[in-house]
């Protein structure tokens, strides 16, 4: 898949979470940037609530997942969703990578904790291979999301194949899920799966080496 995509330069999603600008306000100062980076389906989103969390035998945090529809796809609504997410207000935000046009601006490799792959070790491998990816901690210990951002939207099938190629380059098991997790958006009511977003409050941060 090399040469079929152009990674975006606007991927510095590692803010200083101790900055004084991180205060409760109508729109979080980083909400527009995250909304732009993680542009996805606008008429639906996911939530994952860890208010009453349980821990599975493999260490995975179990919460309550829901998919919600939006009557309209106004940017203001999404900025409010991102603001609550970045401030760490339950539930956390999930975004469908496949847009209504059947294209994707980003993809994700979702390494679950059951694979016991240290996120920092994975990030180091990404760096060693000079791949245009960013690894973030996920909700559970020893779980991670590794993201690719494209300057131009790619067809869902191409983005999926791109993420599978990155998965192979990183020598990850084929059982590791990639997003988009369907090749095309064939059903407007079920637009593939959504991904829990990084930077929920002070958690799920990017890994700086």
Number of C-alpha atoms within 10 A of each C-alpha: 12 8 5 9 16 15 16 15 10 12 17 10 16 13 12 10 15 9 8 7 12 16 12 11 12 10 16 21 15 16 19 17 17 19 17 11 19 19 20 23 20 21 18 22 24 20 23 20 16 16 11 8 12 12 11 9 8 13 16 18 15 16 15 12 14 11 15 11 12 12 9 10 13 11 12 11 13 19 21 17 22 27 26 23 23 26 19 16 16 15 20 24 25 25 22 28 29 32 21 15 13 20 23 28 24 27 30 28 25 20 26 22 20 15 14 13 16 15 23 18 12 19 24 15 15 19 15 9 11 9 15 17 19 21 26 26 23 25 23 17 18 19 22 29 24 24 20 22 25 20 14 14 20 21 18 26 18 19 31 24 17 21 25 22 14 23 21 12 13 15 10 17 11 10 9 14 17 25 26 29 23 15 18 18 21 11 8 11 10 11 22 18 18 22 22 22 24 25 25 23 18 13 15 20 21 23 17 11 8
